[in-house]
């Protein structure tokens, strides 16, 4: 947890100075996904796509990670909504 916090903190500092820093974006997006900041992660993936190619290995890996997390969140929400109605 401490390491994740340090990585997140350092990435935020770098991105404040250079919002298009590839290395910081690549390291920060998985942390955003892990913390369920999915909208922010998607924004950063789109930013990364603007810098790198859409079929870049890192972009595809991060997009897959986000899609998996979103799918799990959607299923969880579906179960909650099913229990309500």
C-alpha positions as CSV (number, residue, x, y, z in Angstrom):
1,X,0.0,0.0,0.0
2,X,2.8,2.4,0.9
3,X,4.5,1.7,-2.5
4,X,1.3,2.4,-4.3
5,X,0.8,5.6,-2.5
6,X,4.3,6.7,-3.4
7,X,3.9,5.8,-7.0
8,X,0.6,7.7,-7.1
9,X,2.0,10.7,-5.4
10,X,5.1,10.8,-7.7
11,X,2.9,10.3,-10.8
12,X,0.6,13.2,-9.8
13,X,3.6,15.5,-9.3
14,X,5.1,14.6,-12.7
15,X,1.7,14.9,-14.5
16,X,1.2,18.3,-12.9
17,X,4.4,19.5,-14.5
18,X,4.0,17.5,-17.8
19,X,0.4,16.2,-18.4
20,X,1.5,14.2,-21.4
21,X,4.4,12.3,-19.6
22,X,4.0,8.8,-21.0
23,X,5.9,7.0,-18.3
24,X,3.8,8.6,-15.5
25,X,0.5,7.9,-17.4
26,X,1.4,4.3,-17.9
27,X,2.2,3.9,-14.2
28,X,-0.7,6.0,-12.9
29,X,-3.6,4.4,-14.9
30,X,-3.4,1.0,-13.2
31,X,-3.6,2.7,-9.8
32,X,-6.7,4.7,-11.0
33,X,-8.3,1.4,-12.1
34,X,-7.4,-0.3,-8.9
35,X,-9.0,2.5,-6.9
36,X,-12.1,2.5,-9.1
37,X,-11.4,5.9,-10.6
38,X,-12.6,4.5,-13.9
39,X,-13.6,7.8,-15.6
40,X,-10.3,9.4,-14.8
41,X,-8.5,6.3,-16.0
42,X,-10.4,6.4,-19.3
43,X,-9.5,10.1,-19.7
44,X,-5.8,9.3,-19.2
45,X,-6.0,6.3,-21.6
46,X,-7.5,8.7,-24.2
47,X,-4.7,11.1,-23.5
48,X,-2.2,8.3,-24.0
49,X,-3.8,7.3,-27.3
50,X,-3.3,10.9,-28.4
51,X,0.4,10.6,-27.7
52,X,1.0,7.0,-28.7
53,X,-0.6,4.8,-31.4
54,X,-4.0,3.3,-30.7
55,X,-2.5,-0.1,-31.2
56,X,0.5,0.5,-28.9
57,X,1.1,-2.5,-26.6
58,X,0.8,-0.4,-23.4
59,X,-2.3,1.3,-24.6
60,X,-4.0,-2.0,-25.4
61,X,-2.9,-3.5,-22.1
62,X,-4.3,-0.6,-20.1
63,X,-7.5,-0.5,-22.1
64,X,-8.0,-4.2,-21.5
65,X,-7.4,-3.7,-17.7
66,X,-9.9,-0.9,-17.7
67,X,-12.5,-2.9,-19.7
68,X,-12.1,-5.9,-17.3
69,X,-12.6,-3.7,-14.2
70,X,-15.6,-1.9,-15.8
71,X,-17.2,-5.2,-16.7
72,X,-16.9,-6.4,-13.1
73,X,-18.4,-3.1,-11.9
74,X,-21.3,-3.4,-14.3
75,X,-22.0,-7.0,-13.2
76,X,-21.9,-5.9,-9.6
77,X,-24.3,-3.0,-10.3
78,X,-26.6,-5.3,-12.2
79,X,-26.9,-7.6,-9.3
80,X,-27.6,-4.7,-6.9
81,X,-30.3,-3.3,-9.3
82,X,-31.8,-6.8,-9.7
83,X,-32.3,-7.1,-6.0
84,X,-33.9,-3.7,-5.8
85,X,-36.6,-4.5,-8.4
